[in-house]
Amino acid sequence: MTGPLHDLMAEVGILAQYTDQTDKVRVTPPETARALLAAMGLDASTDDAAADTLDRLRSAKAARALPDWHVVEADHPETIALPRSVSEARLETEDGETSNLEPGETLGLPPLPVGFHRLTLDGEETTLLSAPKSLPLPPRGWGVTLPLYGLRPPEEGGLGTYADLATVISGLARTGAAFAGVNPIHAGFPSDPGSFSPYAPSHRRRFNVAHIRPASEPDAVPSDLVDYRSDIPARLSALRAEFDEGGSDAARKALEDRDDALRRFAVHQALSEELGAFWSDWPEEYQDCTSNAVSRFAETHEADVLFHVWLQLRAEEQLAEVGRTAGGMRYGLYLDLAVGTHPHGAETWGDREHFAQGVSLGAPPDAFSSDGQTWGLAPFDPLALARDGFRPLAETLRTQLRFARLLRIDHILGFERAFWVPQGDAAGAPGAYVKMPREAMLAVVRIEAARVGAAVIGEDLGNVPDGLQDALVASGVLGCRVVMFEQTGSDEAPAFRAPRDYTEAALASFSTHDLPTWAGWREGREIDARLERDLIETETAERIHAQRTREVAAFDRVAGTPDGGADGMHAFLGDTAARLVAVQIEDILGIENQPNLPGTVDAYPNWRRRLPVGPGALAGDPRVAGVSHIMARAGREENE
């Protein structure tokens, strides 16, 4: 492809081609390019329109002495060579102090504290991202990952709460664990209890209210699986009764003390109760958060709006209590940041300008998915992010780091390039990669983590772009090392990397929530699950089972686990060079079935499986104590 469309793609970072995991070169076709440009709000419907858009962007760029953003090392002076002389230079720091700088062809910046500062050159603003050069690597430690939703055992029933999590963390703090991790706790869709995946949230800057413990918990029916469709309405009903007894004053005060974003979210939640969970299904007059219809609704449904404000306050209070119970844990709560947000949830309704419209995040074709993947998640628009100084990303990170000192960023490959798949009228066109401002986004991560002394993990699995992992290491962001993937050799003669050969700047785990447990991996339970649901053919299942048998034998040789016991695997994990180790509670308790089976929705009980041990007894379980002793022998018992 040549011409204005090709040049416009290059200007905004749409890759003209890429190589997939099967080494096949994929060229971005014109229909995909036009759809992705439209998602950024750029007209490229014809070649003439593309040429006009390109001229406008280039003219705006030429008028600037600096781009929209610039990264500086915190607390270090810097001299910037400008492409042209400027006559006016003004600096405004994050705390509001202003000063005039010496104009000219170079610009001398004073040492700036960690944060977001504003530089104005001849009337054009540039965000200065003042970040530490690197985050310090954490000391050797370990922790436990567990399902918040499933913390209540079958005989108790109901949905796990933040109070249950506080109980678990209080106990784990006495075992030498440095953290306890859960899946994302972003705001979900309480008006649609069937939309409960933690990785397809409604809003990543608000919290999931379904996990709030009411003052009077409703009775729950004992069950093997979590029943969101009954548990969420019952809990919300109990919370509404509690609010009606005197929650309005606290909610009103919160609205006075905070910005309009909280009110906007609460209005969305109240509208969802009336019109349905997804704003794309609402009457057009309610799809615009600034419309007169929305304002009238908020006035006439004030109690409902205040209720949803109050719910966020209650969630924050209980999460703060989780932190207080962490005791001597170095990190306490370990949270997960979802890679994207639902395209028709609260986040895109109230902050539509920062998201690409009409595309979904996804993944390119590979050996397991010949058509690629579409995740149904709205991506940040990199141009809009840059124009607004990366404020939405910073606020998203800051929300998690209010209560966590260890944060995992799901699919951090998206900091380098994000795979966008056209939707709507352009559905069916292949996806393509959009280059993201990696340097700036990693600087934002360092800024927000440094403010609170947190460590950050980037999930760097899959089709990893060249240079990304080096950039993560340079930033002090830990990678993910999943033991079952750390293989060498061939399919016929597999071998596993020895513990000493693991990356130091990493969090190591045997598996993840999307992969089989230790017991399930050895038996090939996920292979059988896919076969039973017609997701793979019998011949394929037999081939993968044979490969799994070879892999299990290879791991047993390197880890000394011929009896299949989890202790040997945990000892292997503890001995790795990785600074942090995450042990899954499913492996500690010998659970065979994994929490989530990717590629399924209702065909597998995703995010519904309960733990067999209740929150009060979990930390005292002898199997947890056994893992604690193993990690102590590996030198991972230190806490603060």
Secondary structure, 3 states (H helix, E strand, C coil): CCCHHHHHHHHHCECCEEECCCCCEEECCHHHHHHHHHHCCCCCCCHHHHHHHHHHHHHHHHCCCCCCEEEEECCCCEEEEEEEEECCEEEECCCCCEEECCCEEEEEECCCCCEEEEEEECCEEEEEEEECCCCCCCCCEEEEECCHHHCCCCCCCCCCCHHHHHHHHHHHCCCCCCEEECCCCEECCCCCCCCCCCCCCCEEEEECHHHCCCCCCCCCCCCCECCHHHHHHHHHHHHHHHHHCCCHHHHHHHHHHCCHHHHHHHHHHHHHHHHCCCHHHCCHHHHCCCCHHHHHHHHHCHHHHHHHHHHHHHHHHHHHHHHHCCCCCCCEEEEEECCCECCCCHHHHHCHHHECCCEEEEECCCCCCCCCEECCCECECHHHHHHCCCHHHHHHHHHHHCCCCEEEECCHHHHCEEEEEECHHHCCCCCEEEECCHHHHHHHHHHHHHHHCCEEEECCCCCCCCCHHHHHHHHCCEEEEEHHHCEEECCCCEEECCHHHCCCCEEEECCCCCCCCHHHHHHCHHHHHHHHCCCCCHHHHHHHHHHHHHHHHHHHHHHCCCCCCHHHHHHHHHHCCCCEEEEEHHHHCCCCCCCCCCCCCCCCCCCCECCCCCHHHHCCCHHHHHHHHHHHHCCCCCCC
